[in-house]
Amino acid sequence: MNTFKSGWETWHPKSRQDEEEILQEMEEVLASPQFCNSKRYPALLRYVIQSTLSGHSDLLKERTLGVEIFHRPPDYDTNADTVVRYTAGEVRKRLALYYHEHQSRLQISLPSGSYVPEFLCNHEEVDTPSAASRLGQTDAQPIASTAFESNASTGAPAMAEHTQTSDHSIPLIATRKWYGRPILWIAASSVVLLVLIGAFAWQHGRAHSQDALQEFWAPVLGESNTTLICSGGVVFAPERFSGVKTAGKDIEYPFVSMQIATSIAHISGHLERLGETVQTRSSASTVLTDLRERPVVLLGGYNNDWTMRLLEPLRFRFAPGPAEAILDRDHPAAKWERDPAQPYSSADDYAIVARFHDATTGGIIVIVAGIGRNGTEAAAQFVTSSHYMELLRRQVGASLADKNVEAVLKVSVIDGKTGAPSVEAVDVW
């Protein structure tokens, strides 16, 4: 779930009950897999929330957090010791992943560049009695309502007070039977109409998203009944940041990571459901004639020499080694790279997704390639998802079947696990 989507606004607790609701939400977040296996991230989130609720948000500075939470000396060098900044960044990512998987009326956010948490709530629900029910209250305060009641002597309508004793009850209209029945029929008809409209909109949106996915793969399906998946292979290299390096042609048995294996399964399964026959090869054993006259899916970036070679003429491409990054030919200052200051298992990854007609092979090339293995896994999810293809089509502004397209993706990585991809840049031609 996107925390900052329309319908959400910053909420400031005004009562002890509001604060209890925030603390309950915090405990649910900390009990999630994103936080429960760590001590550092829950400690920071708990401290900043409790400090904010107690009115001490002005004290939430980097040095103070380093001293109070991580027991650093008062004069420690915050430039050399970035434990607070790193931990806060992880907390932000883990909150984003948590709310991507969980729907909640109240959400906790740690804005970038700040250590003061924000509390977001659906503005349509902030003042409703459901907040009381979430706190375990069984009896809400009576709510006064009024209704028209016919005056027996004059026939004129008179106001009659009605009290609501439960937050789940519906105020009844105190009126004659012949007057209430049309209103009930109108209400029932309105509900049915809204349900039908909603069902139609859902089906229409679902079909529209499926069309975007079909558009992306249409050039592949129209070229041949057989598609080659050419996957990069690696060997261990403990001296490198990723722990592996590209397997050369002299390596008889290169291996692939679990993320690459998952990517192969995603794409081959999708193509087979569309009626394609799929062949799989290692890039190290693939020659140019293998790529001719049929569509090819290239999996992997730095572990796949064919990816590196065929991306070279395009706008977005991988930087030559040893630096691992994605470059933008139109904007030389732009660069997407993993943070070497963070562990490999926690550094955000980036990927390229492309589909184009290649002059070298004479056929359609689909590239699904991350700087690291997490980026490749997320890119494979991207090209087999109706939802992500619809997002891409909106940025392209045209049919995905009619143009060559290339996109840069950003991927959150936590404890080696791949998060949801987002689009950073797009090029069409």
PyMOL commands that set and color helices and strands:
alter all, ss='L'
color gray80, all
select helices_A, chain A and resi 16-30+40-53+57-59+62-68+83-101+130-134+177-221+258-273+283-285+288-291+305-311+344-346+373-383+386-396
alter helices_A, ss='H'
color red, helices_A
select strands_A, chain A and resi 8-10+106-109+118-122+143-150+157-164+226-231+234-236+244-246+277-282+296-299+316-318+326-328+335-336+349-358+363-370+405-414+417-428
alter strands_A, ss='S'
color yellow, strands_A
deselect
rebuild
show_as cartoon
